[in-house]
Amino acid sequence: MTQDTAFSGTAADVDDDEISLLDLLQVVVENLRLLVLGPLAAGVIALGICFIIPPTFTATTVIMPPQQQQSGAAMMLQSLGALGGLAGAATGLKNPNDQFVSLLKGESVANGLIDRFGLVARYEAGYKVDARKTLDSVSRINSGKDGLITIEVDDKDPVFAAQLANGYVAEFDRLLDRLALTDAQQRRVFFEKQLQDTKTKLDKAEMALQSSGVNGTAFKISPEAAIKATAEVQALVAAQEVQVASMRAYLTESAPEFKQGLATLAALRMQLAKLEKSSPTPSAADADYVARYRDVKYFETLFEAFSKQYEMAKVDEAREGANTQVVDPALPPERKSKPKKGQVTAIAALAAGFLLLLFVFVRQSWQRAAVDPEGQQKLFRLQRAWAKAVGQ
């Protein structure tokens, strides 16, 4: 192929492209009235429908969820200095507000709202499960980075929308009161028993230490401070193990407080291993006295830890439960949120314009194929294939 031939082929391709583009432009110009008036008509119809559809109002309330209190084990952990930072870094907990959002979206809150406002009849639902689905579709609950939770509720009545949004807060408080009271009762009974058992063991350890006599050589080999530090950390480990065991009764393994407890226990065990490795080993003659002294310090620290947990559980049981702070209560909205006339009109006009443009191009291609012999054969084969597909 010569250079002139190649150039001619390229020019022909360019001409074909220009002709096809001109043909497309000609099709658009020939159907310009349809492509302009059609979308305008669709937009006007959509606008008219917006006036017919009953308006929807959105009420919004913003709350600050209860702040989680620091547990007794975590407060004791802070006295160990850098160990507290180690436990905090090991948790890797997510935002605790996610748990409150899950509670707000749960069945307990939804059932309370359904009973309080008679949503089964209002939503014309046959069963509560259907009313819950409708309630979930008209409600949006989100947690922001600022630590606040936003509750949005849609309804045709602005006053009812505000009442339903505020009802979420009331039912959420009822749920938290019930969970907090049940949690406190379980912890109080559990630590009361642990406290009694530890007191009995402490009395026995003190009697055993008194019967062994004072041995000054033991303190020279294994100083009192070292024994006390090891015993205290051992007691903290035991107390934390008991705390984690009690959490299993009322918390799931994915709960932030339970993850915090496991991380604290791991950090305490690491600290205990370091202390035991660095502590000197007493002689056989002094081992008995050192062991008994360590037992006394161990049960003393354990008794003190259980006492704090027991007192905290009693305080929690006496309280009515954590209250949610309402930052912005829901008020009846003054303006509707749906339908948005401008947005609906624009979307309808654009969709109609696209469909009409596709229609005129398809129609033009069909008409050209009808007068072209090759196109007629393709149309005939297409008709036969369609008839075969539909069983004719």
Secondary structure per residue as TSV (DSSP state, phi and psi in degrees):
chain	resnum	aa	ss	phi	psi
A	1	M	-	360.0	128.8
A	2	T	-	-81.0	171.1
A	3	Q	H	-66.0	-38.2
A	4	D	H	-64.8	-39.4
A	5	T	H	-64.6	-43.3
A	6	A	H	-61.6	-41.5
A	7	F	H	-64.6	-39.0
A	8	S	H	-64.4	-41.2
A	9	G	H	-62.5	-42.0
A	10	T	H	-64.2	-41.7
A	11	A	H	-63.9	-38.0
A	12	A	H	-65.0	-40.0
A	13	D	H	-61.8	-42.3
A	14	V	H	-62.5	-41.8
A	15	D	H	-62.2	-41.0
A	16	D	H	-61.5	-43.3
A	17	D	H	-62.4	-43.6
A	18	E	H	-64.2	-39.7
A	19	I	H	-64.6	-42.6
A	20	S	H	-64.7	-40.2
A	21	L	H	-65.9	-41.3
A	22	L	H	-64.5	-37.7
A	23	D	H	-62.9	-42.9
A	24	L	H	-62.2	-43.0
A	25	L	H	-64.8	-37.6
A	26	Q	H	-64.3	-39.8
A	27	V	H	-61.7	-42.2
A	28	V	H	-64.0	-44.0
A	29	V	H	-65.7	-41.0
A	30	E	H	-63.9	-29.4
A	31	N	T	-109.9	25.1
A	32	L	H	-61.7	-39.7
A	33	R	H	-63.2	-43.4
A	34	L	H	-64.6	-41.9
A	35	L	H	-70.9	-20.2
A	36	V	H	-94.2	-49.6
A	37	L	H	-71.8	-31.8
A	38	G	H	-61.0	-54.6
A	39	P	H	-60.6	-36.7
A	40	L	H	-62.8	-42.1
A	41	A	H	-64.7	-41.2
A	42	A	H	-63.2	-40.3
A	43	G	H	-64.8	-40.6
A	44	V	H	-66.0	-41.6
A	45	I	H	-62.4	-44.6
A	46	A	H	-62.2	-39.0
A	47	L	H	-64.0	-40.4
A	48	G	H	-64.9	-38.7
A	49	I	H	-64.1	-35.5
A	50	C	H	-61.2	-34.5
A	51	F	H	-72.3	-25.6
A	52	I	H	-81.8	-37.1
A	53	I	S	-65.7	132.5
A	54	P	-	-61.5	137.6
A	55	P	-	-69.8	150.7
A	56	T	B	-112.3	135.4
A	57	F	E	-112.6	143.7
A	58	T	E	-117.6	119.7
A	59	A	E	-102.1	141.1
A	60	T	E	-129.4	133.9
A	61	T	E	-127.6	143.6
A	62	V	E	-119.9	128.6
A	63	I	E	-125.6	156.3
A	64	M	E	-109.5	111.6
A	65	P	-	-66.5	161.0
A	66	P	-	-58.7	138.5
A	67	Q	-	-81.8	131.0
A	68	Q	-	-70.1	131.6
A	69	Q	-	-79.7	150.5
A	70	Q	-	-78.9	133.2
A	71	S	-	-73.4	162.2
A	72	G	H	-62.5	-38.0
A	73	A	H	-64.9	-37.6
A	74	A	H	-68.6	-35.7
A	75	M	H	-68.0	-39.3
A	76	M	H	-67.1	-30.4
A	77	L	H	-65.5	-31.3
A	78	Q	H	-63.7	-27.0
A	79	S	T	-70.0	-10.1
A	80	L	T	-91.2	6.3
A	81	G	T	76.3	-120.1
A	82	A	H	-65.0	-18.0
A	83	L	H	-62.9	-33.4
A	84	G	H	-62.1	-42.1
A	85	G	H	-65.1	-34.3
A	86	L	H	-63.5	-42.8
A	87	A	H	-67.9	-39.7
A	88	G	H	-64.1	-38.4
A	89	A	H	-72.6	-25.5
A	90	A	H	-80.7	-12.9
A	91	T	H	-73.3	-50.5
A	92	G	-	62.2	39.2
A	93	L	-	-77.9	148.9
A	94	K	-	-85.4	-175.6
A	95	N	-	-62.4	122.0
A	96	P	T	-65.3	-16.6
A	97	N	H	-64.2	-22.6
A	98	D	H	-60.9	-34.4
A	99	Q	H	-68.8	-39.2
A	100	F	H	-67.3	-37.6
A	101	V	H	-63.0	-40.5
A	102	S	H	-63.1	-38.8
A	103	L	H	-65.4	-40.8
A	104	L	H	-64.3	-32.1
A	105	K	T	-89.0	-0.9
A	106	G	S	-76.6	172.5
A	107	E	H	-70.5	-30.5
A	108	S	H	-62.7	-47.8
A	109	V	H	-66.9	-42.0
A	110	A	H	-63.1	-44.4
A	111	N	H	-63.9	-37.6
A	112	G	H	-62.6	-41.4
A	113	L	H	-67.5	-38.5
A	114	I	H	-62.7	-43.1
A	115	D	H	-71.1	-38.1
A	116	R	H	-68.9	-43.2
A	117	F	H	-105.5	4.4
A	118	G	T	59.7	49.4
A	119	L	H	-72.9	-21.4
A	120	V	H	-62.0	-44.1
A	121	A	H	-75.6	-38.2
A	122	R	H	-66.2	-41.1
A	123	Y	T	-88.3	2.2
A	124	E	T	54.2	47.2
A	125	A	-	-100.5	143.5
A	126	G	S	-75.2	-33.4
A	127	Y	S	-135.4	168.2
A	128	K	H	-63.8	-35.4
A	129	V	H	-62.7	-35.5
A	130	D	H	-70.6	-38.4
A	131	A	H	-65.7	-35.5
A	132	R	H	-65.6	-39.6
A	133	K	H	-63.6	-42.6
A	134	T	H	-65.5	-42.2
A	135	L	H	-62.0	-40.0
A	136	D	H	-66.2	-33.0
A	137	S	H	-73.9	-25.4
A	138	V	H	-100.1	2.5
A	139	S	E	-120.1	143.2
A	140	R	E	-134.5	123.7
A	141	I	E	-125.5	121.1
A	142	N	E	-137.4	149.7
A	143	S	E	-109.5	129.2
A	144	G	-	-95.0	170.1
A	145	K	T	-68.2	-17.9
A	146	D	T	-81.4	1.1
A	147	G	S	88.0	1.3
A	148	L	-	-98.8	152.0
A	149	I	E	-112.8	129.5
A	150	T	E	-107.3	130.7
A	151	I	E	-118.6	120.8
A	152	E	E	-119.0	134.8
A	153	V	E	-132.2	132.4
A	154	D	E	-101.9	141.8
A	155	D	E	-163.9	158.5
A	156	K	S	-70.5	-26.7
A	157	D	S	-101.1	118.0
A	158	P	H	-63.8	-34.9
A	159	V	H	-67.3	-43.6
A	160	F	H	-67.0	-35.9
A	161	A	H	-60.1	-41.9
A	162	A	H	-67.4	-41.3
A	163	Q	H	-63.1	-40.7
A	164	L	H	-68.5	-38.9
A	165	A	H	-64.6	-42.9
A	166	N	H	-69.7	-27.7
A	167	G	H	-64.7	-31.2
A	168	Y	H	-57.0	-43.0
A	169	V	H	-65.7	-44.1
A	170	A	H	-63.2	-44.5
A	171	E	H	-69.1	-33.3
A	172	F	H	-64.8	-41.1
A	173	D	H	-64.0	-40.1
A	174	R	H	-62.5	-41.1
A	175	L	H	-65.6	-43.1
A	176	L	H	-65.3	-38.3
A	177	D	H	-61.1	-44.3
A	178	R	H	-66.4	-43.3
A	179	L	H	-67.4	-41.3
A	180	A	H	-65.7	-41.5
A	181	L	H	-66.0	-44.1
A	182	T	H	-63.6	-42.4
A	183	D	H	-61.1	-46.4
A	184	A	H	-65.1	-40.0
A	185	Q	H	-62.6	-44.9
A	186	Q	H	-63.8	-42.9
A	187	R	H	-68.2	-38.1
A	188	R	H	-64.3	-45.8
A	189	V	H	-65.1	-41.5
A	190	F	H	-64.0	-49.9
A	191	F	H	-75.0	-22.7
A	192	E	H	-64.5	-41.8
A	193	K	H	-68.4	-42.8
A	194	Q	H	-62.6	-36.0
A	195	L	H	-66.8	-41.4
A	196	Q	H	-66.3	-43.3
A	197	D	H	-63.9	-41.1
A	198	T	H	-67.3	-37.7
A	199	K	H	-61.9	-41.4
A	200	T	H	-64.0	-42.3
A	201	K	H	-69.0	-33.7
A	202	L	H	-66.7	-41.7
A	203	D	H	-61.1	-42.7
A	204	K	H	-65.0	-40.0
A	205	A	H	-66.5	-38.2
A	206	E	H	-66.5	-40.3
A	207	M	H	-64.8	-39.0
A	208	A	H	-67.3	-36.6
A	209	L	H	-68.0	-40.5
A	210	Q	H	-65.1	-35.4
A	211	S	H	-74.2	-17.6
A	212	S	H	-82.8	-18.4
A	213	G	-	81.7	167.6
A	214	V	-	-89.6	133.7
A	215	N	-	-128.3	102.7
A	216	G	H	-68.0	-31.5
A	217	T	H	-62.1	-33.1
A	218	A	H	-63.4	-37.5
A	219	F	H	-74.6	-24.7
A	220	K	H	-70.5	-38.7
A	221	I	H	-79.3	-43.7
A	222	S	S	-127.1	94.8
A	223	P	-	-56.3	154.7
A	224	E	H	-62.7	-38.0
A	225	A	H	-62.3	-41.7
A	226	A	H	-66.4	-42.1
A	227	I	H	-63.5	-43.5
A	228	K	H	-64.3	-42.8
A	229	A	H	-62.8	-44.3
A	230	T	H	-64.2	-42.4
A	231	A	H	-65.3	-39.2
A	232	E	H	-65.6	-41.7
A	233	V	H	-68.8	-37.0
A	234	Q	H	-59.8	-40.4
A	235	A	H	-67.7	-38.7
A	236	L	H	-63.8	-37.5
A	237	V	H	-63.2	-46.4
A	238	A	H	-64.0	-41.3
A	239	A	H	-64.8	-39.5
A	240	Q	H	-69.5	-36.0
A	241	E	H	-61.2	-41.3
A	242	V	H	-66.7	-40.2
A	243	Q	H	-61.8	-44.4
A	244	V	H	-64.6	-39.9
A	245	A	H	-62.5	-37.7
A	246	S	H	-70.3	-32.3
A	247	M	H	-64.5	-30.7
A	248	R	T	-62.9	-20.1
A	249	A	T	-77.5	-24.6
A	250	Y	T	-134.4	2.4
A	251	L	-	-129.5	152.1
A	252	T	-	-87.4	164.5
A	253	E	T	-68.5	-17.7
A	254	S	T	-89.5	-2.9
A	255	A	S	-68.2	139.7
A	256	P	H	-58.4	-39.4
A	257	E	H	-65.6	-37.2
A	258	F	H	-68.3	-41.4
A	259	K	H	-62.8	-38.6
A	260	Q	H	-62.5	-41.1
A	261	G	H	-63.9	-41.2
A	262	L	H	-65.6	-40.1
A	263	A	H	-66.1	-39.5
A	264	T	H	-63.8	-41.9
A	265	L	H	-62.7	-42.7
A	266	A	H	-63.7	-39.7
A	267	A	H	-67.4	-39.6
A	268	L	H	-65.2	-41.6
A	269	R	H	-63.9	-36.3
A	270	M	H	-65.3	-42.2
A	271	Q	H	-65.5	-38.4
A	272	L	H	-64.4	-41.4
A	273	A	H	-61.6	-38.7
A	274	K	H	-65.9	-41.9
A	275	L	H	-66.3	-42.6
A	276	E	H	-66.0	-33.5
A	277	K	H	-70.9	-34.2
A	278	S	H	-88.9	-12.7
A	279	S	S	-76.1	138.3
A	280	P	-	-72.0	152.3
A	281	T	-	-93.1	122.0
A	282	P	-	-72.0	162.3
A	283	S	-	-72.8	168.8
A	284	A	H	-61.8	-34.3
A	285	A	H	-69.8	-31.4
A	286	D	H	-98.0	-8.1
A	287	A	H	-62.6	-37.1
A	288	D	H	-64.9	-45.5
A	289	Y	H	-66.6	-42.8
A	290	V	H	-62.3	-41.1
A	291	A	H	-64.6	-41.5
A	292	R	H	-69.7	-37.0
A	293	Y	H	-65.6	-40.7
A	294	R	H	-64.1	-38.1
A	295	D	H	-62.1	-40.3
A	296	V	H	-63.2	-48.4
A	297	K	H	-63.9	-35.6
A	298	Y	H	-61.9	-51.5
A	299	F	H	-71.7	-28.0
A	300	E	H	-63.9	-47.4
A	301	T	H	-66.1	-39.4
A	302	L	H	-65.2	-40.7
A	303	F	H	-64.3	-40.7
A	304	E	H	-64.7	-41.0
A	305	A	H	-64.8	-44.9
A	306	F	H	-66.7	-32.2
A	307	S	H	-63.5	-42.8
A	308	K	H	-65.0	-43.2
A	309	Q	H	-63.9	-38.7
A	310	Y	H	-66.1	-42.9
A	311	E	H	-66.2	-39.1
A	312	M	H	-64.2	-39.2
A	313	A	H	-66.0	-36.6
A	314	K	H	-66.4	-40.6
A	315	V	H	-64.5	-44.0
A	316	D	H	-63.5	-36.0
A	317	E	H	-69.2	-33.5
A	318	A	H	-73.8	-26.0
A	319	R	S	-77.3	160.0
A	320	E	-	-81.4	-10.9
A	321	G	-	116.8	162.1
A	322	A	-	-71.6	133.8
A	323	N	-	-98.7	143.3
A	324	T	-	-83.6	136.0
A	325	Q	E	-93.8	124.2
A	326	V	E	-89.6	113.9
A	327	V	E	-77.9	-50.5
A	328	D	E	-132.3	103.9
A	329	P	-	-68.1	152.9
A	330	A	-	-73.9	130.6
A	331	L	-	-117.1	153.5
A	332	P	-	-57.9	120.3
A	333	P	-	-66.1	143.2
A	334	E	S	-86.9	-26.5
A	335	R	S	-117.9	148.7
A	336	K	-	-75.8	155.6
A	337	S	-	-104.5	-22.5
A	338	K	B	-144.1	151.0
A	339	P	-	-79.0	152.0
A	340	K	-	-89.2	105.6
A	341	K	H	-60.5	-46.6
A	342	G	H	-62.6	-44.2
A	343	Q	H	-66.8	-43.0
A	344	V	H	-64.8	-41.2
A	345	T	H	-64.4	-44.2
A	346	A	H	-64.7	-43.3
A	347	I	H	-64.3	-41.9
A	348	A	H	-64.3	-41.9
A	349	A	H	-65.5	-44.0
A	350	L	H	-65.3	-42.9
A	351	A	H	-63.3	-42.2
A	352	A	H	-65.3	-41.0
A	353	G	H	-61.7	-41.9
A	354	F	H	-64.7	-44.6
A	355	L	H	-65.9	-39.9
A	356	L	H	-67.8	-38.4
A	357	L	H	-63.3	-41.8
A	358	L	H	-64.0	-37.3
A	359	F	H	-65.3	-44.9
A	360	V	H	-68.2	-35.5
A	361	F	H	-67.1	-42.6
A	362	V	H	-65.4	-42.1
A	363	R	H	-63.1	-40.9
A	364	Q	H	-65.1	-41.5
A	365	S	H	-64.3	-38.0
A	366	W	H	-65.7	-42.7
A	367	Q	H	-65.3	-39.7
A	368	R	H	-66.7	-38.6
A	369	A	H	-67.0	-27.9
A	370	A	H	-71.4	-26.7
A	371	V	H	-100.2	-5.9
A	372	D	S	-98.6	128.2
A	373	P	H	-55.5	-45.3
A	374	E	H	-64.8	-39.4
A	375	G	H	-65.7	-35.6
A	376	Q	H	-62.9	-39.6
A	377	Q	H	-63.8	-40.4
A	378	K	H	-64.8	-40.5
A	379	L	H	-65.6	-38.5
A	380	F	H	-63.3	-44.3
A	381	R	H	-64.5	-36.2
A	382	L	H	-65.7	-41.4
A	383	Q	H	-63.7	-41.7
A	384	R	H	-64.2	-41.7
A	385	A	H	-64.7	-37.1
A	386	W	H	-67.9	-43.1
A	387	A	H	-62.4	-37.9
A	388	K	H	-69.4	-35.0
A	389	A	H	-68.6	-37.0
A	390	V	T	-90.1	0.3
A	391	G	T	82.9	25.7
A	392	Q	-	-96.0	360.0
